[in-house]
């Protein structure tokens, strides 16, 4: 706050509220007014907030934003920081009107950067989420038969993940088979699994607020020579990116390690997204492992490495792991082997 020149902060983005206070309710507003933090919530969340938050004053208010604004105006505050990247236009106008003559400074998403480096407790929760989704994946694979649909697979995975202890899915599970595997963020449709070509399975869960994320590309039958080669290229790009992770490097350097290899193999235009993204209280966090992110890597940062090649109308391959930056390189957190796997070979 001293560095950016504000006297108080208003925090409404629920992951940031949870990070700073422990409050899991999601709805409310946090006023940071050193040395005090005041969390304003309505009556639905008062007991929950008081049970979860230590070192924070919890105040019940019918209209939390108005209550926070009244406190600010009574304190003689001059400059207030707002995380404007997470406010709608209408919400910003409402807050701005309530603050009256107070000067407002846009923080954009700068508070999010405070969450980039995870402590040991956060990493333990991420690892637990990974353990849950890994167990659910292997159980689901053992249950699958070739006549099932993509949606059958996704629903069964969610059921088993919740039985293992997941609080929720981190995102809608992707099961995309045959030509649909060329759609990077395909939904799991009620169509029978294609009997040829790749099956992209992208999955993750939430455990105590923290997310996991992993993609494996399977094949229902032994793949053609073309897709065997594409798998090899993506796997090599994935491995090169992980090997490149070092503290002090810009995030863009990790992207380049994967992207340059895929481009040199002749598939540069078929790699249509960034190489990865941070994961924590949100499934997509800073840093972005892409060609323009200059964020310097630090020990404790957790992010995905997920290069892919997508051939429109034919199929795609993506291989994804989560890594944690260490003092000397990185540690792979996810557990599913990334060797080429045929799931119905003996059916």
C-alpha positions in Angstrom: 0.0 0.0 0.0 2.9 2.4 0.7 4.5 1.5 -2.6 1.4 2.2 -4.7 0.3 5.3 -2.7 -3.0 4.4 -1.1 -4.3 4.7 2.5 -6.9 1.9 2.3 -8.0 -1.0 0.1 -11.4 -2.3 -0.8 -11.1 -6.0 -1.8 -14.2 -7.7 -3.4 -12.6 -10.5 -5.5 -13.5 -13.6 -3.5 -10.2 -15.5 -4.0 -8.3 -12.4 -2.6 -10.7 -12.1 0.3 -10.1 -15.7 1.1 -6.4 -15.4 0.8 -6.2 -12.4 3.1 -8.7 -13.5 5.7 -9.7 -17.2 5.4 -13.3 -16.3 4.6 -14.8 -18.9 2.2 -18.3 -17.3 1.8 -17.4 -15.4 -1.3 -19.8 -12.5 -0.9 -18.9 -9.4 1.0 -16.2 -6.7 0.9 -12.9 -6.4 2.8 -11.7 -3.0 3.9 -8.0 -2.9 4.6 -7.4 0.1 6.8 -4.1 -0.4 8.6 -3.7 -1.6 11.3 -7.2 -3.0 10.9 -9.0 -5.3 8.5 -12.8 -5.1 8.5 -14.8 -7.7 6.6 -18.4 -6.6 5.8 -20.9 -9.4 5.1 -24.7 -9.7 5.3 -26.5 -11.8 7.8 -26.2 -15.0 5.7 -22.4 -15.1 6.3 -21.9 -13.5 9.7 -21.4 -16.7 11.8 -19.3 -18.3 9.0 -17.0 -15.3 8.8 -16.5 -15.0 12.5 -15.7 -18.7 12.7 -13.2 -18.6 9.8 -11.4 -15.3 10.2 -8.9 -14.5 12.9 -7.3 -11.1 13.3 -10.2 -9.6 11.2 -13.1 -7.5 12.5 -16.3 -8.9 11.1 -19.3 -6.5 10.7 -22.7 -7.5 9.6 -24.3 -5.1 7.1 -27.4 -5.3 4.9 -25.4 -3.5 2.2 -21.7 -4.3 2.8 -20.3 -1.9 0.2 -22.3 1.1 1.5 -21.2 0.2 5.1 -17.5 0.1 4.0 -17.8 3.4 2.2 -19.3 5.0 5.3 -16.4 3.9 7.5 -13.9 5.2 5.0 -15.5 8.6 4.8 -15.5 8.9 8.6 -11.8 8.1 8.8 -10.4 11.1 6.8 -9.0 8.7 4.2 -7.7 10.4 1.0 -6.8 7.6 -1.4 -8.5 4.2 -1.8 -7.2 1.3 -3.9 -9.7 -0.7 -6.0 -8.9 -4.0 -7.8 -10.7 -2.8 -10.9 -9.7 -5.9 -13.0 -12.4 -7.8 -11.0 -15.2 -5.2 -11.0 -17.9 -4.8 -13.6 -18.6 -1.4 -15.0 -21.8 -1.1 -13.0 -20.1 -2.3 -9.8 -17.2 0.2 -10.3 -19.7 3.1 -10.8 -21.6 2.1 -7.7 -18.5 2.0 -5.5 -17.2 5.2 -7.0 -20.4 7.0 -6.3 -20.5 5.8 -2.7 -16.9 6.9 -2.1 -17.9 10.5 -2.9 -14.9 12.8 -3.0 -12.3 10.2 -2.0 -9.6 9.6 -4.6 -9.7 6.2 -6.2 -6.6 4.4 -7.5 -7.0 1.5 -9.9 -5.0 -1.5 -8.8 -6.1 -3.6 -11.8 -5.1 -7.1 -10.7 -2.0 -6.2 -8.7 -3.3 -7.9 -5.5 -3.4 -11.2 -7.4 0.4 -11.1 -7.8 0.7 -11.5 -4.0 -0.8 -15.0 -4.4 1.8 -16.1 -7.1 4.3 -17.6 -4.6 2.7 -20.4 -2.6 3.7 -21.4 0.9 4.1 -25.0 2.1 0.5 -25.2 3.3 -0.9 -24.0 0.0 1.3 -26.5 -1.9 0.1 -29.3 0.3 -3.5 -28.5 -0.5 -2.7 -28.4 -4.2 -1.0 -31.7 -3.9 -4.0 -33.2 -2.1 -6.3 -32.0 -4.9 -3.9 -33.7 -7.4 -4.0 -36.9 -5.3 -7.8 -36.8 -5.4 -8.1 -36.3 -9.2 -5.4 -38.9 -9.9 -7.3 -41.6 -7.9 -10.6 -40.7 -9.6 -8.9 -40.8 -13.0 -7.5 -44.4 -12.6 -10.8 -45.6 -11.2 -12.7 -44.1 -14.1 -10.3 -45.6 -16.7 -10.8 -49.0 -15.2 -14.6 -48.5 -15.5 -14.7 -47.3 -19.1 -15.8 -49.3 -22.1 -15.7 -48.3 -25.8 -19.4 -47.9 -26.1 -19.6 -45.1 -23.5 -20.0 -41.5 -24.2 -17.7 -38.5 -23.5 -20.3 -37.3 -21.0 -20.4 -40.7 -19.3 -16.7 -40.4 -18.7 -16.9 -36.8 -17.4 -19.8 -37.6 -15.0 -18.2 -40.8 -13.7 -14.9 -38.9 -13.0 -16.8 -36.2 -11.1 -18.7 -38.7 -9.0 -15.5 -40.6 -8.1 -13.5 -37.3 -7.5 -16.2 -36.2 -5.0 -16.1 -39.6 -3.3 -12.4 -39.2 -2.9 -12.9 -35.8 -1.2 -13.1 -33.1 -3.9 -15.2 -30.1 -2.9 -15.9 -29.3 -6.5 -14.6 -29.5 -10.0 -11.9 -26.9 -10.8 -13.5 -26.5 -14.2 -15.9 -28.4 -16.5 -14.1 -31.7 -17.3 -13.0 -31.9 -20.9 -13.4 -35.2 -22.7 -12.9 -34.7 -26.5 -12.4 -37.7 -28.8 -11.6 -38.2 -32.4 -11.9 -34.9 -34.5 -13.3 -33.1 -31.5 -10.0 -33.4 -29.7 -8.8 -30.6 -32.0 -11.0 -28.2 -29.9 -8.8 -27.1 -27.0 -11.7 -26.4 -24.6 -14.3 -28.8 -25.9 -17.1 -29.9 -23.7 -17.9 -33.5 -22.9 -20.8 -34.2 -25.3 -23.3 -37.1 -25.2 -21.5 -38.8 -28.1 -20.0 -42.2 -28.1 -16.2 -42.1 -27.8 -14.6 -42.1 -31.2 -13.0 -45.5 -32.0 -10.0 -43.8 -33.6 -7.7 -40.8 -33.0 -6.9 -39.1 -29.8 -9.0 -38.6 -26.7 -8.1 -35.5 -24.7 -9.0 -35.7 -21.0 -8.5 -32.4 -19.1 -9.5 -32.6 -15.5 -9.0 -30.9 -12.1 -10.7 -30.6 -8.7 -10.8 -28.2 -5.7 -9.6 -29.2 -2.3 -9.9 -26.6 0.6 -10.1 -23.9 -2.0 -7.1 -24.9 -4.0 -7.3 -26.2 -7.6 -5.6 -29.0 -9.6 -5.2 -29.2 -13.4 -3.9 -32.0 -15.6 -4.4 -33.2 -19.1 -3.6 -36.6 -20.6 -4.2 -37.6 -24.2 -5.2 -41.2 -24.6 -5.9 -43.4 -27.7 -8.7 -46.0 -27.9 -6.6 -48.0 -30.4 -3.0 -47.9 -31.4 -2.7 -44.5 -33.2 -1.6 -43.9 -36.8 2.0 -43.0 -37.6 1.0 -39.4 -37.9 -0.6 -39.1 -34.5 2.2 -41.2 -33.0 4.6 -38.6 -34.3 2.5 -35.7 -33.1 2.3 -37.2 -29.7 6.1 -37.5 -29.7 6.5 -33.8 -30.6 4.1 -32.6 -28.0 5.7 -34.8 -25.3 9.2 -33.5 -26.2 8.0 -29.9 -26.1 6.4 -30.5 -22.7 9.6 -32.1 -21.4 11.8 -29.3 -22.7 9.6 -26.7 -21.1 9.7 -28.4 -17.7 13.5 -28.8 -18.0 13.8 -25.1 -18.7 12.2 -24.0 -15.5 14.6 -22.0 -13.3 14.2 -19.3 -10.7 14.9 -15.9 -12.2 13.9 -16.7 -15.8 10.9 -14.8 -17.3 7.8 -16.9 -17.8 8.1 -16.3 -21.5 11.3 -18.3 -21.6 9.3 -21.5 -20.6 6.8 -20.8 -23.3 9.6 -20.4 -25.8 11.1 -23.7 -24.9 7.9 -25.5 -25.9 6.8 -23.2 -28.7 10.1 -23.1 -30.6 10.4 -26.9 -30.7 6.8 -27.3 -32.0 7.5 -24.5 -34.6 10.7 -26.2 -35.8 8.8 -29.5 -36.1 6.4 -27.7 -38.6 3.3 -27.3 -36.3 3.8 -23.8 -35.0 0.3 -22.6 -36.3 -1.3 -25.6 -34.7 -0.2 -24.6 -31.2 -2.9 -22.1 -30.5 -2.6 -21.2 -26.8 -0.1 -20.4 -24.1 2.1 -23.0 -22.7 0.6 -22.7 -19.2 -0.8 -20.7 -16.4 -0.6 -20.3 -12.6 -2.9 -22.4 -10.4 -4.0 -21.9 -6.9 -7.2 -20.5 -5.4 -8.2 -19.9 -9.0 -7.7 -22.3 -11.9 -6.1 -19.5 -14.0 -3.8 -17.3 -12.0 -0.6 -15.4 -12.5 1.9 -16.0 -13.9 0.9 -16.7 -17.5 3.3 -19.0 -19.2 3.0 -17.3 -22.6 5.2 -15.4 -25.0 4.6 -11.9 -23.5 4.8 -12.6 -19.7 8.0 -11.1 -18.3 7.2 -12.2 -14.7 10.4 -13.6 -13.2 9.9 -17.1 -11.8 10.4 -17.6 -8.0 10.5 -20.7 -5.8 7.0 -21.5 -4.7 5.3 -20.5 -7.9 2.9 -23.3 -9.2 1.9 -23.4 -12.8 0.9 -25.8 -15.6 3.0 -26.8 -18.6 0.6 -27.9 -21.4 1.7 -27.6 -25.0 -0.6 -29.0 -27.7 -1.0 -29.5 -31.4 -4.5 -29.3 -32.9 -5.3 -30.3 -36.5 -8.8 -29.0 -37.4 -11.2 -31.8 -38.4 -8.7 -34.6 -37.5 -7.7 -34.4 -33.9 -5.4 -32.9 -31.3 -2.9 -33.8 -28.6 -2.3 -31.9 -25.3 0.0 -33.0 -22.5 -0.2 -31.1 -19.2 1.5 -31.3 -15.8 1.6 -28.9 -12.9 5.1 -27.9 -11.6 6.3 -26.0 -8.5 9.4 -23.9 -8.9 12.3 -24.8 -6.6 15.6 -23.2 -5.8 17.3 -25.1 -8.6 14.5 -25.9 -11.1 11.1 -27.4 -10.5 9.3 -30.3 -9.1 6.5 -32.0 -11.1 3.4 -32.3 -8.9 1.0 -34.2 -11.1 1.2 -38.0 -11.3 -0.4 -39.4 -14.4 2.4 -41.0 -16.7 2.6 -39.1 -20.0 3.8 -42.0 -22.1 1.5 -42.8 -25.0 -1.3 -44.9 -23.6 -3.9 -47.1 -25.5 -6.9 -47.6 -23.2 -9.0 -50.2 -25.2 -6.3 -52.2 -26.8 -7.5 -55.5 -25.3 -11.3 -54.8 -25.6 
